[in-house]
Amino acid sequence: MQYLLLALIVAGLVYATYRLLRASAARPRPRVIGPDDDPDFLRRLRDGDNPRST
């Protein structure tokens, strides 16, 4: 009976660990903001504050 209880506890721990690892792997990665996603950069281009355009 003790071995059955021990096997159930170990199986529960393995399952919980598996679920935690799967949850962290499925988490979306943080998004990298490029210059074309930056509103301030786009605003400077629109308002003529671009040193390269002459």
N, CA and C of each residue as an Amber inpcrd file, in Angstrom:
protein
   162
   0.8210000  -1.2010000   0.0000000   0.0000000   0.0000000   0.0000000
   0.8630000   1.2630000   0.0000000   1.9720000   1.2200000   0.7330000
   2.8560000   2.3830000   0.7880000   3.5080000   2.6330000  -0.5670000
   3.8440000   1.5440000  -1.2790000   4.4550000   1.7130000  -2.5960000
   3.4620000   2.3100000  -3.5950000   2.2180000   1.9250000  -3.4850000
   1.1930000   2.4930000  -4.3540000   1.0340000   3.9880000  -4.0930000
   0.9980000   4.3730000  -2.8290000   0.9080000   5.7860000  -2.4650000
   2.1340000   6.5570000  -2.9580000   3.3170000   5.9630000  -2.7850000
   4.5510000   6.5960000  -3.2550000   4.5300000   6.7430000  -4.7810000
   4.0590000   5.7340000  -5.4960000   3.9830000   5.7970000  -6.9600000
   3.0060000   6.8820000  -7.3970000   1.8800000   7.0230000  -6.6930000
   0.9280000   8.0800000  -7.0320000   1.5050000   9.4670000  -6.7860000
   2.2330000   9.6300000  -5.7150000   2.8500000  10.9290000  -5.4080000
   3.9080000  11.2720000  -6.4560000   4.7380000  10.2920000  -6.8130000
   5.7800000  10.5330000  -7.8220000   5.1340000  10.8400000  -9.1710000
   4.0870000  10.1040000  -9.5360000   3.3990000  10.3630000 -10.8030000
   2.7840000  11.7610000 -10.8030000   2.2300000  12.1830000  -9.6820000
   1.6650000  13.5270000  -9.5840000   2.7270000  14.6040000  -9.7350000
   3.8880000  14.3870000  -9.1290000   4.9800000  15.3580000  -9.2570000
   5.5040000  15.4180000 -10.6930000   5.6070000  14.2700000 -11.3320000
   6.0640000  14.2470000 -12.7240000   5.0590000  14.9800000 -13.6170000
   3.7830000  14.7400000 -13.3880000   2.7430000  15.4030000 -14.1880000
   2.7560000  16.9170000 -13.9600000   2.8840000  17.3300000 -12.7070000
   2.9040000  18.7650000 -12.4010000   4.1280000  19.4350000 -13.0390000
   5.2720000  18.7700000 -12.9880000   6.4820000  19.3160000 -13.6090000
   6.3170000  19.4180000 -15.1160000   5.7300000  18.3860000 -15.7110000
   5.4840000  18.3960000 -17.1550000   4.5750000  19.5550000 -17.5430000
   3.5210000  19.7740000 -16.7820000   2.5880000  20.8650000 -17.0850000
   3.2580000  22.2260000 -16.9320000   4.0840000  22.3860000 -15.9090000
   4.7770000  23.6660000 -15.7220000   5.7600000  23.9340000 -16.8610000
   6.4660000  22.9050000 -17.2880000   7.4150000  23.0970000 -18.3840000
   6.6930000  23.4020000 -19.6910000   5.5810000  22.7650000 -19.9390000
   4.8120000  23.0270000 -21.1560000   4.2100000  24.4340000 -21.1330000
   3.7850000  24.8880000 -19.9600000   3.1890000  26.2260000 -19.8620000
   4.2420000  27.3040000 -20.1330000   5.4570000  27.1090000 -19.6280000
   6.4800000  28.1270000 -19.8440000   6.9830000  28.1010000 -21.2840000
   6.9520000  26.9400000 -21.9500000   7.3970000  26.8670000 -23.3380000
   6.3760000  27.4880000 -24.2810000   5.1090000  27.4750000 -23.9120000
   4.0530000  27.9960000 -24.7820000   3.8340000  29.4920000 -24.5900000
   4.5070000  30.0930000 -23.6470000   4.3320000  31.5160000 -23.3930000
   4.8590000  32.3190000 -24.5820000   4.1130000  33.3170000 -25.0420000
   4.5960000  34.1090000 -26.1760000   5.8350000  34.9180000 -25.8010000
   6.7110000  35.0240000 -26.7340000   7.9560000  35.7790000 -26.5130000
   7.6600000  37.2730000 -26.5400000   8.4560000  38.0690000 -25.8170000
   8.2400000  39.5200000 -25.8660000   8.5390000  40.0560000 -27.2670000
   7.7660000  41.0210000 -27.6590000   7.8780000  41.5870000 -28.9980000
   8.9830000  42.6180000 -29.0380000   9.8130000  42.5250000 -30.0560000
  10.8930000  43.4940000 -30.2480000  10.3280000  44.6490000 -31.0640000
  10.5130000  45.8530000 -30.5550000   9.9990000  47.0400000 -31.2400000
  11.0870000  47.5700000 -32.1660000  10.8010000  47.5760000 -33.4340000
  11.7280000  48.1070000 -34.4220000  11.4460000  49.5780000 -34.6670000
  12.2750000  50.2330000 -35.4650000  12.0790000  51.6650000 -35.6970000
  10.7530000  51.9840000 -36.3840000  10.2390000  51.0580000 -37.1910000
   8.9750000  51.3500000 -37.8490000   7.7790000  51.0960000 -36.9410000
   8.0020000  50.5240000 -35.7460000   6.9400000  50.3440000 -34.7580000
   6.9560000  51.4420000 -33.6940000   7.9380000  52.3230000 -33.7470000
   8.1110000  53.3540000 -32.7280000   7.3270000  54.6030000 -33.1500000
   6.2860000  54.9650000 -32.4050000   5.4790000  56.1260000 -32.8060000
   6.2740000  57.4280000 -32.8330000   7.2280000  57.6030000 -31.9080000
   8.0150000  58.8390000 -31.9060000   8.8770000  58.9360000 -33.1600000
   9.4410000  57.8210000 -33.5670000  10.2510000  57.8030000 -34.7870000
   9.3940000  58.1600000 -35.9980000   8.2230000  57.5660000 -36.0830000
   7.3390000  57.8600000 -37.2070000   6.8530000  59.3040000 -37.1750000
   6.6160000  59.8390000 -35.9960000   6.1760000  61.2270000 -35.8690000
   7.2850000  62.1720000 -36.3240000   8.5350000  61.8550000 -35.9720000
   9.6460000  62.7160000 -36.4070000   9.7860000  62.6840000 -37.9190000
   9.5860000  61.5200000 -38.5310000   9.6450000  61.4490000 -39.9810000
   8.5380000  62.2710000 -40.6230000   7.3430000  62.1680000 -40.0640000
   6.1960000  62.8730000 -40.6240000   6.3400000  64.3800000 -40.4600000
   6.8790000  64.8300000 -39.3410000   6.9590000  66.2620000 -39.0590000
   8.1850000  66.9150000 -39.6780000   8.9830000  66.1950000 -40.4100000
  10.1250000  66.8040000 -41.1070000  11.3710000  66.8930000 -40.2680000
  11.4530000  66.1910000 -39.1570000  12.6450000  66.2220000 -38.3200000
  13.5570000  65.0640000 -38.7050000  13.8590000  64.9660000 -39.9890000
  14.6950000  63.8890000 -40.4990000  15.9660000  64.5130000 -41.0460000
  17.1170000  64.3140000 -40.3980000  18.3420000  64.9840000 -40.8440000
  18.8410000  64.4730000 -42.1960000  18.4070000  63.3080000 -42.6480000
  18.9050000  62.7690000 -43.9130000  18.1310000  63.2870000 -45.1160000
  16.9330000  63.7750000 -44.9120000  16.1750000  64.2880000 -46.0670000
  16.4830000  65.7730000 -46.2410000  17.1340000  66.1190000 -47.3410000
  17.5000000  67.5230000 -47.5930000  16.8870000  68.0200000 -48.8520000
